[in-house]
Amino acid sequence: MAFTSERLAAHPAFTSVLGHLARGLRSVHEETPRLARALASHQRWLLSQAAFALHLEYDPADPSSGLTTVRLKEMITGIGGASRNTVLNYLDEMVSYRFARYVDVPGRRYRRLEITEITYAGMMRWFVANLAALDFLDGGSRVATMAAHPRLLRLAQPLAARTCLDNPVWCDPQPRIAAFLWTESGGLVMDELIARSDPRKERDGRVEIGRIDARQMAEHFLMSRTHLQRLFKKAESLGCLGWTGSPRASAMWFSSDFLQEYAGWQAIKFAAIDQAFEKALESLPAESEDRPQDDGVLRAC
């Protein structure tokens, strides 16, 4: 039975699992930093998941389906996720970095785009990492099942993405979470801090993260040091984090209540993925053979 967000948030190991996931995703950023930036902020997460879902939903029998600028704009502006210009800039960037390409279709008013192989592989890795986290919680075999049936990605990802996009709490997170995730590269920063935290070492309502080298972190995530320090200062003012002494020479800590708040919000996404994966499994027998690209993509993960 698939997890619900409530059950996940209440699981005693869930916060630790977030750390495992964040550490696992480090390799994605190190190997393909530009692709990792597609999920580097919440706005870009919404754009990327929506674009990928539209790509997978393309039906050759329906000329209006698939990923187009108009369809992505309608989906994202409809939830207040981004402006029309932001959608246009995002797609231009995806094409420029060869993460997407235009498909020439004679007689079409709007040009359709399709996701390239490197982007497909990146989404597979991200999806499998989330499935591995769920397997850790209940001893499941989701990752093994995905390896045996890689076409499950094209069945499950659109369901999970649309469930998240239809959830106003996920699309518009609480102010303390938004302080990180609505900031450029803030998602990468949050993942790094989560990866360094250990809920088992909680003391007096604080979870120690360790000393942070702001200059090194900023360089690693291709952001300015001033931008990162401004993010930390805002988070500190909201009670998200602090330092045991001088910010430059002491360890950083998360407030336990903020960590729990963040875990509860993340549970929405994990539940959407788990429920979508379960539905995809139910429809699997009726599906046709795997697409040729799927096997190679999974091996690349």
Helices and strands as residue ranges (DSSP letters): H 5-10, H 14-31, H 33-36, G 37-39, H 42-56, E 67-68, H 69-78, H 84-96, E 100-103, E 112-115, H 117-138, H 142-148, H 152-165, H 168-171, H 175-181, H 186-196, G 199-201, E 206-211, H 214-220, H 225-237, E 241-243, E 251-255, H 256-283, G 284-286, H 292-300
